Amino acid sequence: MIPAGFDYLRADSLEHAAALKAEQGEDAKFLAGGHSLIPLMKFRLAAPSALIDISRLAELQHLQQSDGSLRLGAGLRYRDLEFSPLVREQLPLLAAAVATVGDPQVRARGTIGGSVVHGDPAADVPAVLLALDATLVLRGPDGEREVPAQEFFLDFWETAARPDEILVEIRVPALPARRWGFVKFRQRSQDWATVGVAVQERADGRSAVALVNMGPTPLRARAVEEALAGGSSVDEAAAQASEGATPPTDIRADAAYRLHLARVLAARALAQAGAGH
Ligand SMILES: Cc1cc2nc3c(=O)[nH]c(=O)nc-3n(C[C@H](O)[C@H](O)[C@H](O)COP(=O)(O)OP(=O)(O)OC[C@H]3O[C@@H](n4cnc5c(N)ncnc54)[C@H](O)[C@@H]3O)c2cc1C
């Protein structure tokens, strides 16, 4: 549980972080809350030559509403969203989901940007961003580019962020007064999701449904969405939640149990949304 040796460098600005990364090369990694990267280093699953600390950059901490969207700095911590009146009002699904991440210590250190770039399919925020149709703004040596959440998660722990890019912002269309549901099944109150389901009613009245821990990436449950759009009942639609999913088998549950859970939890999350959340 002791990481390999590494250099520690603290960036004073985004520009400084980019310069440090260019200087340190491929083997250096950005450090945000450290709640995914440091455990990986302790297990020797990662051995970066240097950590470039971006956790104190004010440029990554903004939280604003403009043009019908919320602009969330990638360095915002879970608790910043959990207790933000703006997020609670405009994106209640996101506020509810971050309140279930780990324990208060994890929520006080972990960042939404770190969760997204780490790309763990068992993480809550990535699936919620799929349901919310978020856009991720990355800054690299060639400037800024925007990637829809739908195209960002490529495989297990693999995302579209290049090693020299910093995720600077997450843009999410505001959805006040729209129905939502979020259900997370776990054995103990602070565990990661064995399976989770997020439901968000969009401005056009259709519902987006996304799944946590049901494959190598977070997933949209398209078959459920199509069944709902086609007029199916909640139970009929939820029965489609395992369609196309390839969940893992691990110490918490086997794949068959997760397929079952996805259907049960989808029904609960849809019922929660239907009940006026
Ligand atoms: C005990 C415990 C329980 C947890 N429970 C949950 C849970 O229930 N649900 C859940 O979703 N998560 C859970 N987590 C994970 C937690 O949410 C992490 O904080 C999160 O996954 C990573 O965010 P971080 O800021 O700590 O990132 P870090 O660990 O600092 O970084 C993670 C990766 O992202 C990169 N990175 C970070 N920020 C940026 C950026 N802005 N631009 C480019 N690259 C960047 C880093 O280089 C690294 O590769 C838990 C963690 C612990 C330790």
The ligand as a Gaussian input file, in Angstrom:
#p B3LYP/6-31G(d) Opt

LIG

0 1
 C      -13.709000       5.442000       0.108000
 C      -14.159000       5.940000      -1.239000
 C      -15.484000       5.793000      -1.602000
 C      -15.926000       6.255000      -2.850000
 N      -17.237000       6.089000      -3.172000
 C      -17.675000       6.544000      -4.376000
 C      -19.057000       6.432000      -4.728000
 O      -19.919000       5.945000      -3.989000
 N      -19.424000       6.905000      -5.959000
 C      -18.526000       7.486000      -6.812000
 O      -18.922000       7.904000      -7.889000
 N      -17.222000       7.609000      -6.491000
 C      -16.772000       7.160000      -5.294000
 N      -15.449000       7.299000      -4.977000
 C      -14.512000       7.899000      -5.941000
 C      -14.457000       9.408000      -5.746000
 O      -15.654000       9.911000      -6.243000
 C      -13.274000      10.081000      -6.466000
 O      -13.104000      11.313000      -5.829000
 C      -13.427000      10.387000      -7.912000
 O      -13.677000       9.191000      -8.598000
 C      -12.163000      11.015000      -8.500000
 O      -12.106000      12.391000      -8.255000
 P      -10.790000      13.044000      -7.670000
 O      -11.001000      14.517000      -7.691000
 O      -10.462000      12.430000      -6.382000
 O       -9.722000      12.685000      -8.820000
 P       -8.217000      12.194000      -8.724000
 O       -8.120000      10.914000      -7.986000
 O       -7.331000      13.308000      -8.293000
 O       -7.941000      11.947000     -10.285000
 C       -8.566000      10.886000     -10.983000
 C       -8.067000      10.890000     -12.432000
 O       -8.564000      12.024000     -13.128000
 C       -7.480000      12.860000     -13.603000
 N       -7.965000      14.234000     -13.425000
 C       -8.521000      14.762000     -12.303000
 N       -9.002000      15.985000     -12.567000
 C       -8.719000      16.243000     -13.876000
 C       -8.979000      17.353000     -14.743000
 N       -9.650000      18.429000     -14.331000
 N       -8.560000      17.294000     -16.017000
 C       -7.886000      16.175000     -16.453000
 N       -7.620000      15.099000     -15.695000
 C       -8.048000      15.131000     -14.425000
 C       -6.276000      12.468000     -12.774000
 O       -5.065000      12.687000     -13.477000
 C       -6.535000      10.985000     -12.550000
 O       -6.164000      10.257000     -13.687000
 C      -14.995000       6.858000      -3.745000
 C      -13.650000       6.995000      -3.381000
 C      -13.224000       6.541000      -2.144000
 C      -11.777000       6.716000      -1.778000

